Amino acid sequence: MKFIIDNDKYIVFLKEKINLEGKLEKYFKGLFTKLKNKYNLEFNGYYNINVYTDKHYGVIIEIIKNEMDYYTYFNQIDMEINIIKTDFYYEIDYNFLNKKILNKCACYKYNDKIYLKIIKEITPFELSNILEYSNILYGEELEKIIKYSKKVIV
Protein backbone atom coordinates (compact mmCIF):
# COMPACT_ATOMS: atom_id res chain seq x y z
CA MET A 1 0.00 0.00 0.00
CA LYS A 2 1.21 3.46 -0.93
CA PHE A 3 -0.42 6.51 0.68
CA ILE A 4 -0.27 10.15 -0.46
CA ILE A 5 -1.87 13.29 0.94
CA ASP A 6 -2.56 15.66 -1.96
CA ASN A 7 -4.02 18.98 -0.77
CA ASP A 8 -7.60 18.16 0.20
CA LYS A 9 -7.62 14.47 -0.67
CA TYR A 10 -6.01 11.24 0.41
CA ILE A 11 -4.88 8.79 -2.25
CA VAL A 12 -4.33 5.11 -1.50
CA PHE A 13 -2.59 2.91 -4.08
CA LEU A 14 -3.37 -0.78 -3.59
CA LYS A 15 -1.39 -2.94 -5.96
CA GLU A 16 -3.89 -5.68 -5.35
CA LYS A 17 -7.47 -6.41 -6.13
CA ILE A 18 -10.07 -6.00 -3.39
CA ASN A 19 -13.55 -7.44 -3.18
CA LEU A 20 -15.80 -4.55 -4.17
CA GLU A 21 -19.01 -6.42 -3.57
CA GLY A 22 -20.83 -6.50 -0.30
CA LYS A 23 -19.90 -4.42 2.70
CA LEU A 24 -17.97 -1.51 1.18
CA GLU A 25 -18.64 0.86 4.06
CA LYS A 26 -17.25 -1.70 6.49
CA TYR A 27 -14.12 -2.09 4.32
CA PHE A 28 -13.55 1.67 4.21
CA LYS A 29 -14.12 2.15 7.92
CA GLY A 30 -11.40 -0.47 8.44
CA LEU A 31 -9.17 1.38 5.99
CA PHE A 32 -9.78 4.66 7.86
CA THR A 33 -8.79 2.95 11.11
CA LYS A 34 -5.61 1.58 9.52
CA LEU A 35 -4.68 5.03 8.14
CA LYS A 36 -5.52 6.68 11.46
CA ASN A 37 -3.27 4.31 13.39
CA LYS A 38 -0.38 4.33 10.93
CA TYR A 39 -0.34 8.05 10.02
CA ASN A 40 -1.99 9.61 13.09
CA LEU A 41 -4.87 11.08 11.06
CA GLU A 42 -8.37 11.91 12.24
CA PHE A 43 -11.33 10.86 10.13
CA ASN A 44 -14.83 12.10 10.77
CA GLY A 45 -17.48 13.73 8.66
CA TYR A 46 -18.66 13.11 5.13
CA TYR A 47 -16.34 11.72 2.44
CA ASN A 48 -16.64 11.22 -1.30
CA ILE A 49 -14.68 8.10 -2.17
CA ASN A 50 -13.70 7.27 -5.75
CA VAL A 51 -12.47 3.74 -6.26
CA TYR A 52 -10.64 3.33 -9.57
CA THR A 53 -10.11 -0.31 -10.55
CA ASP A 54 -7.81 -1.65 -13.23
CA LYS A 55 -7.53 -5.35 -14.05
CA HIS A 56 -3.73 -5.20 -14.35
CA TYR A 57 -2.71 -2.93 -11.46
CA GLY A 58 -5.37 -3.19 -8.79
CA VAL A 59 -7.09 -0.26 -7.10
CA ILE A 60 -6.50 3.43 -6.51
CA ILE A 61 -8.74 5.07 -3.92
CA GLU A 62 -9.30 8.83 -3.68
CA ILE A 63 -10.78 9.96 -0.37
CA ILE A 64 -12.08 13.53 -0.49
CA LYS A 65 -13.55 15.16 2.60
CA ASN A 66 -16.69 17.10 1.87
CA GLU A 67 -17.02 20.06 4.20
CA MET A 68 -20.69 20.25 5.08
CA ASP A 69 -21.51 23.03 7.52
CA TYR A 70 -24.93 21.74 8.40
CA TYR A 71 -23.76 18.35 9.56
CA THR A 72 -22.14 17.85 12.91
CA TYR A 73 -20.18 14.63 13.19
CA PHE A 74 -18.89 13.39 16.49
CA ASN A 75 -16.29 10.81 15.51
CA GLN A 76 -18.65 9.42 12.88
CA ILE A 77 -18.00 8.81 9.22
CA ASP A 78 -20.48 8.97 6.37
CA MET A 79 -19.51 8.37 2.77
CA GLU A 80 -20.53 8.18 -0.85
CA ILE A 81 -18.61 5.50 -2.71
CA ASN A 82 -18.18 5.54 -6.49
CA ILE A 83 -16.62 2.54 -8.23
CA ILE A 84 -15.03 3.38 -11.57
CA LYS A 85 -13.71 0.56 -13.76
CA THR A 86 -11.02 1.93 -16.03
CA ASP A 87 -7.68 1.23 -17.66
CA PHE A 88 -4.81 3.05 -16.01
CA TYR A 89 -2.28 4.71 -18.29
CA TYR A 90 1.39 4.99 -17.42
CA GLU A 91 3.42 8.09 -18.32
CA ILE A 92 6.86 6.85 -19.25
CA ASP A 93 10.20 8.38 -20.05
CA TYR A 94 11.73 7.88 -23.48
CA ASN A 95 14.49 5.88 -21.78
CA PHE A 96 11.96 3.17 -21.02
CA LEU A 97 11.66 1.34 -24.31
CA ASN A 98 11.58 -2.34 -23.33
CA LYS A 99 10.24 -3.94 -26.54
CA LYS A 100 8.90 -7.05 -24.78
CA ILE A 101 6.70 -4.89 -22.54
CA LEU A 102 5.86 -2.35 -25.25
CA ASN A 103 4.47 -5.21 -27.39
CA LYS A 104 1.86 -5.75 -24.68
CA CYS A 105 0.85 -2.07 -24.59
CA ALA A 106 -0.75 0.56 -26.77
CA CYS A 107 1.37 3.72 -26.88
CA TYR A 108 0.02 7.24 -27.02
CA LYS A 109 1.76 10.59 -27.33
CA TYR A 110 0.62 13.92 -25.93
CA ASN A 111 2.75 17.04 -25.27
CA ASP A 112 6.01 15.20 -26.00
CA LYS A 113 5.23 12.51 -23.44
CA ILE A 114 4.53 8.83 -24.05
CA TYR A 115 1.70 6.99 -22.29
CA LEU A 116 1.22 3.24 -22.10
CA LYS A 117 -2.07 1.42 -21.88
CA ILE A 118 -1.68 -2.27 -21.09
CA ILE A 119 -3.67 -4.31 -23.62
CA LYS A 120 -2.35 -7.85 -23.06
CA GLU A 121 -1.69 -9.87 -19.95
CA ILE A 122 1.61 -8.99 -18.31
CA THR A 123 3.59 -10.63 -15.55
CA PRO A 124 3.94 -9.04 -12.10
CA PHE A 125 7.63 -8.47 -12.92
CA GLU A 126 6.73 -6.58 -16.11
CA LEU A 127 4.17 -4.48 -14.23
CA SER A 128 6.79 -3.70 -11.57
CA ASN A 129 9.16 -2.63 -14.34
CA ILE A 130 6.53 -0.27 -15.75
CA LEU A 131 5.76 1.14 -12.30
CA GLU A 132 9.44 1.77 -11.60
CA TYR A 133 9.78 4.05 -14.61
CA SER A 134 6.36 5.68 -14.82
CA ASN A 135 3.60 7.69 -13.19
CA ILE A 136 0.11 6.21 -13.06
CA LEU A 137 -2.66 8.25 -14.62
CA TYR A 138 -6.34 7.81 -13.76
CA GLY A 139 -9.45 9.94 -13.29
CA GLU A 140 -9.58 13.49 -14.67
CA GLU A 141 -5.89 13.47 -15.66
CA LEU A 142 -6.48 10.38 -17.77
CA GLU A 143 -9.58 11.79 -19.47
CA LYS A 144 -7.49 14.61 -20.94
CA ILE A 145 -4.85 12.18 -22.22
CA ILE A 146 -7.48 9.93 -23.82
CA LYS A 147 -9.18 12.88 -25.47
CA TYR A 148 -6.11 14.64 -26.90
CA SER A 149 -3.41 11.99 -27.38
CA LYS A 150 -2.49 10.29 -30.63
CA LYS A 151 -1.71 6.58 -30.91
CA VAL A 152 1.91 6.00 -31.90
CA ILE A 153 4.26 3.11 -32.59
CA VAL A 154 7.48 3.24 -30.61
Backbone bond lengths (Angstrom), bond angles and torsions (degrees), N, CA, C in turn:
res aa  C-N    CA-C-N  psi(-1)  N-CA   C-N-CA  omega(-1)  CA-C   N-CA-C  phi
1 M - - - 1.451 - - 1.525 108.94 -
2 K 1.321 114.71 133.24 1.460 121.77 174.80 1.524 106.39 -117.23
3 F 1.339 116.46 138.15 1.460 121.23 -175.34 1.514 109.38 -129.24
4 I 1.345 116.43 131.78 1.464 122.11 179.82 1.526 108.60 -132.16
5 I 1.330 115.65 138.58 1.462 120.76 170.37 1.519 106.13 -103.64
6 D 1.335 115.90 118.96 1.462 122.12 -177.10 1.526 108.37 -123.03
7 N 1.338 115.47 97.46 1.470 122.58 -177.33 1.522 111.58 52.89
8 D 1.312 117.52 -105.47 1.457 121.09 -173.99 1.526 113.24 -100.98
9 K 1.327 117.54 13.39 1.460 118.52 -180.00 1.521 111.37 -137.82
10 Y 1.307 113.92 154.64 1.457 122.00 175.70 1.525 106.96 -106.46
11 I 1.326 116.11 137.56 1.457 120.77 179.95 1.520 108.34 -123.17
12 V 1.326 115.65 126.43 1.455 122.29 -179.70 1.528 107.71 -116.91
13 F 1.330 116.23 122.59 1.456 122.40 177.63 1.525 107.51 -101.23
14 L 1.308 116.94 116.70 1.460 121.82 177.72 1.517 107.93 -114.00
15 K 1.300 116.30 106.47 1.460 120.38 -179.90 1.524 109.01 -81.13
16 E 1.303 113.65 51.91 1.456 121.06 179.82 1.517 107.34 -159.08
17 K 1.285 115.12 160.33 1.458 119.36 177.73 1.522 108.55 -91.50
18 I 1.332 115.94 142.00 1.465 119.82 176.76 1.521 108.07 -119.25
19 N 1.300 115.87 155.60 1.458 120.98 177.82 1.518 108.51 -75.50
20 L 1.326 116.42 111.86 1.462 120.81 -176.82 1.521 112.51 -94.36
21 E 1.302 116.49 6.43 1.454 119.35 178.39 1.524 109.34 -102.76
22 G 1.303 114.98 147.25 1.455 118.04 175.97 1.506 113.30 98.13
23 K 1.307 116.27 -127.50 1.450 122.95 -169.38 1.523 112.04 -90.06
24 L 1.341 116.01 74.35 1.462 120.67 -178.89 1.514 112.24 -65.51
25 E 1.328 116.73 -42.76 1.466 119.06 -179.19 1.520 110.80 -60.31
26 K 1.320 116.81 -39.71 1.464 120.48 178.41 1.533 109.97 -63.96
27 Y 1.321 117.71 -41.72 1.467 121.60 178.09 1.526 109.92 -59.50
28 F 1.344 116.77 -47.19 1.462 119.58 -176.14 1.523 112.46 -71.86
29 K 1.295 118.42 -32.06 1.462 119.29 174.48 1.533 109.96 -64.33
30 G 1.329 116.41 -37.74 1.467 120.24 174.53 1.516 111.90 -65.13
31 L 1.334 116.36 -39.47 1.464 120.66 177.14 1.522 110.49 -64.54
32 F 1.336 117.38 -42.52 1.470 120.74 177.10 1.530 110.59 -59.52
33 T 1.311 116.89 -41.79 1.464 120.56 179.14 1.521 110.55 -63.46
34 K 1.335 116.86 -42.98 1.468 121.09 178.99 1.533 110.53 -62.42
35 L 1.337 117.50 -44.13 1.466 121.15 179.64 1.529 111.01 -67.60
36 K 1.328 116.14 -37.49 1.465 120.57 178.68 1.528 110.24 -62.11
37 N 1.330 115.94 -46.44 1.464 120.02 -177.68 1.521 112.57 -70.03
38 K 1.319 117.27 -39.01 1.459 120.53 -175.53 1.527 112.46 -79.49
39 Y 1.352 117.58 -37.11 1.457 120.85 -173.50 1.529 113.55 -114.36
40 N 1.333 116.85 5.32 1.463 121.93 178.50 1.539 111.99 57.20
41 L 1.334 115.76 47.57 1.462 121.92 179.86 1.517 109.77 -106.19
42 E 1.310 116.46 152.23 1.462 121.73 175.55 1.519 108.85 -105.79
43 F 1.307 116.66 131.39 1.451 122.20 176.56 1.515 109.02 -121.87
44 N 1.314 115.25 120.43 1.460 121.50 168.85 1.512 107.35 -160.67
45 G 1.307 116.62 155.04 1.447 120.61 -178.47 1.513 111.95 108.27
46 Y 1.311 114.61 -158.22 1.461 122.01 -175.08 1.525 109.96 -107.07
47 Y 1.334 117.25 131.68 1.454 122.68 -176.97 1.529 110.89 -126.68
48 N 1.320 115.14 138.28 1.463 121.73 167.27 1.517 105.77 -95.16
49 I 1.317 116.03 125.36 1.464 120.99 -177.41 1.518 108.57 -120.04
50 N 1.332 115.71 120.66 1.460 121.82 175.44 1.515 108.02 -106.29
51 V 1.321 115.20 123.08 1.458 121.57 -179.32 1.526 107.27 -110.59
52 Y 1.325 116.05 108.07 1.460 121.86 179.08 1.524 108.10 -95.37
53 T 1.321 117.30 123.91 1.460 120.71 -179.04 1.523 110.11 -116.15
54 D 1.306 115.20 139.71 1.457 123.05 178.38 1.520 106.82 -134.28
55 K 1.334 116.95 134.04 1.467 119.35 -174.81 1.526 113.60 -68.58
56 H 1.322 117.95 -19.11 1.462 120.12 -179.54 1.528 112.50 -94.21
57 Y 1.315 117.18 -41.04 1.471 120.94 -174.75 1.519 112.47 -89.49
58 G 1.300 116.40 -54.48 1.458 121.24 -173.22 1.513 109.52 138.36
59 V 1.332 116.75 -121.33 1.461 121.10 -171.51 1.531 110.33 -136.17
60 I 1.327 114.79 140.54 1.458 121.53 168.72 1.521 106.55 -122.45
61 I 1.325 115.47 128.37 1.467 121.11 -176.84 1.521 109.20 -114.54
62 E 1.317 116.59 126.26 1.467 122.55 172.56 1.524 107.65 -105.09
63 I 1.318 115.88 125.27 1.458 121.93 179.31 1.522 107.10 -114.98
64 I 1.326 116.04 114.24 1.461 121.63 -175.35 1.525 108.63 -119.46
65 K 1.326 115.71 119.85 1.465 119.30 179.40 1.519 108.93 -76.69
66 N 1.303 115.13 132.28 1.450 121.93 179.26 1.525 107.24 -103.96
67 E 1.315 115.62 112.12 1.463 120.66 -179.00 1.522 109.92 -76.95
68 M 1.305 116.31 106.73 1.455 122.04 -179.81 1.519 108.10 -114.56
69 D 1.317 116.22 111.17 1.460 121.08 -176.50 1.521 113.30 -64.86
70 Y 1.316 116.46 -31.71 1.457 118.57 -173.16 1.523 113.62 -87.00
71 Y 1.302 117.61 0.27 1.452 120.11 174.25 1.527 109.22 -107.14
72 T 1.290 115.71 136.24 1.451 120.53 173.20 1.521 106.75 -114.98
73 Y 1.334 114.67 119.60 1.456 120.14 -179.69 1.522 108.57 -111.53
74 F 1.291 115.37 130.20 1.451 120.89 176.32 1.523 106.92 -112.20
75 N 1.339 114.40 90.68 1.464 121.62 -178.68 1.524 112.79 55.22
76 Q 1.332 116.64 33.16 1.454 120.95 176.53 1.522 109.19 -117.87
77 I 1.309 114.78 152.40 1.454 120.94 -179.36 1.522 108.37 -123.52
78 D 1.323 114.95 133.59 1.454 122.16 172.10 1.514 106.42 -126.13
79 M 1.330 117.72 150.11 1.461 118.11 -174.15 1.519 112.23 -153.02
80 E 1.322 113.57 153.91 1.459 122.43 168.93 1.516 105.70 -115.52
81 I 1.322 116.45 125.09 1.460 121.15 -174.96 1.524 109.14 -112.82
82 N 1.332 115.99 125.39 1.460 122.63 177.25 1.517 108.58 -115.86
83 I 1.327 117.06 124.80 1.458 121.69 177.95 1.523 107.84 -102.60
84 I 1.328 115.85 124.15 1.456 121.84 -175.87 1.525 108.32 -123.41
85 K 1.333 116.46 110.02 1.464 120.83 176.70 1.523 107.44 -84.69
86 T 1.324 115.92 127.09 1.454 121.02 -174.06 1.515 109.81 -151.35
87 D 1.310 116.26 173.99 1.459 122.15 169.13 1.513 106.61 -107.86
88 F 1.313 117.56 124.59 1.453 120.50 175.75 1.525 108.49 -74.99
89 Y 1.309 115.96 146.31 1.457 122.15 172.30 1.520 106.74 -108.50
90 Y 1.320 115.46 155.78 1.457 121.27 -177.68 1.522 108.43 -125.23
91 E 1.335 116.74 117.65 1.461 121.61 176.88 1.515 107.75 -79.65
92 I 1.321 115.69 118.87 1.466 119.58 -176.43 1.514 110.89 -115.20
93 D 1.301 114.33 162.43 1.453 123.39 175.24 1.535 107.52 -89.01
94 Y 1.311 116.43 152.46 1.464 120.15 178.04 1.518 112.25 -59.96
95 N 1.327 118.07 -22.59 1.462 120.89 178.66 1.516 112.33 -68.11
96 F 1.328 116.32 -20.47 1.455 120.14 -179.10 1.525 108.24 -92.22
97 L 1.305 116.49 93.05 1.459 120.02 178.91 1.521 109.79 -132.77
98 N 1.326 116.56 56.41 1.456 122.66 177.50 1.532 107.57 -76.00
99 K 1.316 116.78 108.33 1.477 122.13 -173.82 1.527 112.39 -59.72
100 K 1.328 117.64 -37.79 1.464 120.56 -178.84 1.534 110.30 -61.10
101 I 1.320 116.20 -42.07 1.469 120.28 179.05 1.525 110.31 -76.08
102 L 1.325 117.19 -41.58 1.467 120.04 -179.05 1.524 111.91 -61.00
103 N 1.334 117.79 -28.80 1.466 120.98 177.39 1.523 112.21 -67.85
104 K 1.314 117.21 -16.34 1.463 121.75 179.25 1.528 111.98 -101.30
105 C 1.339 115.92 9.34 1.465 121.21 -175.86 1.523 110.94 -131.32
106 A 1.317 115.08 154.39 1.460 121.22 166.44 1.521 105.50 -95.06
107 C 1.324 116.75 139.19 1.466 121.56 -177.96 1.520 109.84 -111.35
108 Y 1.314 114.59 136.99 1.457 121.29 179.26 1.522 108.64 -128.95
109 K 1.340 115.61 151.62 1.457 120.57 179.64 1.521 108.76 -125.55
110 Y 1.330 114.27 135.55 1.462 121.18 176.57 1.530 107.79 -153.35
111 N 1.323 117.23 127.48 1.478 122.60 179.96 1.524 112.21 50.81
112 D 1.309 116.56 49.26 1.470 123.12 177.77 1.523 113.88 59.95
113 K 1.303 116.92 24.59 1.468 120.90 175.29 1.530 108.13 -123.16
114 I 1.321 115.39 149.93 1.457 121.97 179.60 1.530 108.79 -106.29
115 Y 1.320 115.83 137.84 1.457 122.69 179.89 1.521 108.82 -124.93
116 L 1.313 115.80 135.89 1.457 121.48 177.92 1.519 110.00 -105.29
117 K 1.312 114.50 140.65 1.463 121.64 169.92 1.519 105.42 -124.19
118 I 1.310 117.18 119.81 1.461 121.68 -178.07 1.531 108.14 -71.38
119 I 1.344 115.82 126.55 1.469 119.50 -178.13 1.530 113.06 -119.03
120 K 1.334 117.06 -12.35 1.460 121.60 177.42 1.517 108.53 -127.00
121 E 1.318 115.83 160.89 1.460 119.86 178.41 1.525 110.18 -60.11
122 I 1.332 115.26 136.78 1.457 120.81 177.63 1.524 108.65 -126.06
123 T 1.306 115.19 159.27 1.460 120.35 179.38 1.532 109.23 -81.01
124 P 1.318 117.59 159.84 1.469 119.62 174.49 1.528 112.10 -57.91
125 F 1.328 117.82 -35.03 1.466 120.89 177.65 1.527 110.83 -64.20
126 E 1.330 116.95 -43.11 1.471 120.48 179.15 1.533 110.53 -65.11
127 L 1.321 117.06 -40.97 1.470 120.05 177.15 1.521 110.18 -63.11
128 S 1.320 117.62 -41.87 1.470 120.67 177.43 1.519 110.93 -61.19
129 N 1.310 116.74 -37.96 1.464 121.68 178.25 1.525 109.98 -64.08
130 I 1.307 117.56 -43.43 1.468 121.14 176.97 1.527 110.07 -62.36
131 L 1.315 117.21 -46.66 1.460 121.61 -177.33 1.525 112.15 -63.01
132 E 1.331 116.15 -33.06 1.459 120.16 -179.48 1.524 111.95 -65.24
133 Y 1.313 117.03 -31.84 1.457 121.30 -174.24 1.528 113.69 -114.02
134 S 1.320 117.51 22.06 1.464 118.17 -175.09 1.523 112.19 -146.04
135 N 1.316 114.02 172.58 1.464 123.12 169.61 1.520 106.96 -117.33
136 I 1.315 116.86 136.83 1.460 120.86 179.78 1.522 109.17 -82.10
137 L 1.327 114.93 135.46 1.462 120.50 175.58 1.525 109.39 -115.74
138 Y 1.329 115.47 138.48 1.454 122.28 -179.83 1.527 106.71 -157.86
139 G 1.296 117.29 169.54 1.470 121.70 174.53 1.517 113.47 65.77
140 E 1.334 116.64 -140.61 1.464 122.15 -176.03 1.524 112.56 -62.45
141 E 1.326 117.25 -38.41 1.468 121.05 177.21 1.523 110.51 -57.27
142 L 1.321 115.72 -44.07 1.458 121.56 -177.28 1.524 111.33 -68.48
143 E 1.319 117.71 -37.43 1.462 120.91 -179.73 1.525 111.11 -57.40
144 K 1.327 117.31 -40.69 1.458 121.44 178.88 1.527 110.68 -65.49
145 I 1.314 117.41 -41.84 1.464 121.42 179.75 1.525 109.98 -64.21
146 I 1.321 117.48 -45.09 1.467 121.13 -179.98 1.526 110.29 -61.94
147 K 1.295 116.45 -40.59 1.467 121.04 -176.16 1.524 112.86 -70.06
148 Y 1.343 117.74 -40.43 1.457 120.53 -170.38 1.528 115.60 -108.39
149 S 1.310 118.83 -9.15 1.471 119.41 -175.75 1.526 110.94 -80.96
150 K 1.309 114.05 162.49 1.465 122.46 176.74 1.524 108.68 -118.23
151 K 1.313 116.30 136.36 1.467 120.25 177.68 1.524 108.92 -70.25
152 V 1.335 115.64 134.20 1.463 120.88 -179.11 1.523 110.11 -132.40
153 I 1.310 115.10 163.69 1.470 121.67 173.76 1.520 106.61 -111.51
154 V 1.329 115.90 125.07 1.465 119.73 -177.65 1.505 110.15 -106.91
